Amino acid sequence: MCGVSDLGEPLREQDVDRDPVRQFAGWFEQAETAGVRLPEAATLATASAAGAPSARMVLVKQFDERGFVFFSNYESRKGTELSDNPRAALVFYWDPLGRQVRIEGPVVHTSAEETAAYVRSRPRGSQLSALASPQSQTIDARQTLEQRVAELEELYGEDELPLPSNWGGFRLFPETIELWQQRDDRLHDRLRYRRRDDAGWVIERLAP
């Protein structure tokens, strides 16, 4: 395993898994073992229909061969941009390991069943916040949000909270996945998996 003390270790084509999702899973597990805080945190980049970019941090809660899943308000800036221009990029950065992973591809909504399962797994406070917050919209004061949360708590008591109709999951289907490994001499290693038409992957080395 690459640790803090061995950032000069090479990233070689013959050592990586031929499946980038399995390779990502191995790196993700190593980030967890290394004590990286929130290894699931990633920068999400989107663009408007006119091509104006924006970026923010999200938590990628699930990943498998179907893609990488994060959740948000569909009416937020990221939600409206993904509706208008349904492509995105994710960047994971695990500093103690000297590693980045870049992922790019089209984005679709998760199923209603997947969204419901995730919402029900969240702490009650997080569910209340999702119901109360008109994400990315201008508000007059924080007290407005706190008052709305209090109203929802009074309305529902200990009952199960409703599912927010404007909130759910996004799945990024990877067309490219790039591994970046820091090297002490600054000739960093970059291996890019690129999906081919036959659903296989080709691995390419990129100059740092």
N, C-alpha and C positions, 0 to 999 in steps of 0.2 A: 504494500500500500504506500502511496506517495504521502509523506507527511511534511511537517513544517520544515524539517531539516534537510529534505532531499528534493528541493525544487529543481535541481539540475538533472533529474532523471528524465530520460528521453521518452517521448510518446511515439511508438513505432507501429507501422501498419500491421506487422505480423503479430503484435501483441493485443490488438483490440478485437472485440467481438464483431463479427460481420453484420450483426443486427444492431443498429444504433440505439434502439430503445433498451435492449438488454445492456449495452455498454453504458448508457445513461443511468440505468438502475444501479449498476455497480459503482459508478462514481457517486451517485446520490447516497448510497449506503455508506461509502467511505467518508463523505462529508458529514453525515450524521455521527459516525463513529469518532471523527476528529473533533466533535463538539461544536461544529458550525451552528451558530444561532439561526434558526429558521432557514434551513437549507432549501426549503420549498419556495423561498422568496425569489422573485425574478422581476426584471424590468420588462414591461410590456410596451411595445411601440405600436401605435396605430397611426392612421392618416385619414384625413377628411376626404370627401369625394374630390376636392380640388387638389389633394396631395399635400396639404399642410400637416406636418407630423406632430405627434405628441407622445409623451412617455410617462409612465408611472410604475410604481412597484405593485405587484399583485402576489398572492399566494397560490401556487399551483397545487391543487389539492389531490389530483389524481393524474396518473399517466399510464398508458399501455399502448399496444400496437395501433389503437384507434386515434390516439392523440393525447394532448396535454390539456388539462381542464382547469379553468379558474372560474370564479363566480363574481357577479356584479349586478348592479342595477342596469337593466336594459335601456333606461332613459338617461343614464349618465353620459359623460362625454365619450368615454371609451365605447359604451353601448351604441350610441348613435353613429359614431365613426365606423364601427364594425358593421352596422347595418348598411351604411352607405358604401363602404369599401371593405368587404369581408376578407381582408388579409392582415396578418400581423407578424410580429417577431417577438421572441422571448430571449432574454439573456440571463442566465444564472451565473453568479460570480461567487466562488468559494475561496476567499483570500488565503486562509491557512494552508490550503492545498495548492495555491497558485494555479487555479483552474477556472476557466469559463466554459459555458456551453451556450451556443447560439442556435436557435430553432426558428425556422420561417415556414409559412404556409397559409392556406386558407382556413377560415374560422366559421364554424356553424354553432347553433345553439345545441345544448344537450337536451335530452328528452325530458318531458315533464316529470317522469318517474325518477330520473336521476337527480333532478333539481330538488324534488320533494324529499328524497332520501337524505340529501346533503343538508337541506334546511333543518330537518328534524334532528340532525346530529349536532347542530350548533348549540352553544349555551343560550339560555333564554334571553339574556341581555343582548346577545348578538342578533337574535331573531327580532327583538323589539326595535333595535337600531335600524335594521333593514326595512321594517315597516314604517318607521317614523321619518327616515331621512329621504328627502327629494334630491338624491345624490347629484352633485355638480351644479345644482341650481343656486342662485343667489338667495340668501336668507338675511333677515334683519339682525338676528342675534342668536347666540348659542341657546339662550333660554327658550327660544321657540322650539328647538328640537327637544330639550329636556321636558318642556310642557307637554309635547306630543307623546313622548314616552310615558309620562305619568298618566296621561289620558288613556293610553292603550292598556297600561297596567290595571287601571281602575275598571276599564271596560271588560277585560277578559279574566281578571283575577288569576286563579290557578288553572283556568281552562287552557286547552291547546290553542296556540295562536294560529291565525289563518296564514296560508301561504301567500306571500306577496306576488301579485300578478305581474309586476313589472321587474322582477328580480329572478335571476337564474344563472345557469352555467353556459360557458363558451368552451368549445373544444377546438384547439388548433391542431390541424392535421399536418404533420411535418413533411415538407418536400425536401428540405435540407436540414441537417443537424451537424454543427461544427464543434469539434472538441479543440480547446486551446489549453496548452500546458506551458506554464512559465519555465524558462530556462535561465540559468544564472548568467549566461553570456549574451542574453537578450535576443538570441536567435530562437525565439519561442517556437514550439511545435504547434502546427495547425493541421488537423485532419478533418476533412469535410465529407460527410455522407450525403450523396445526392441520389434521390429516388429516380429510377429509370422507368420507362413506360411499361415494362413487364413486371413492375411491382418489386423488382429487386433493388439493390443498392450498389452504387459504385463509391469507392473511397478514393479521395483525391487529397494530395498534400498541397497546402497553400503556403506561400512565402509569408513570414511574419511582417 
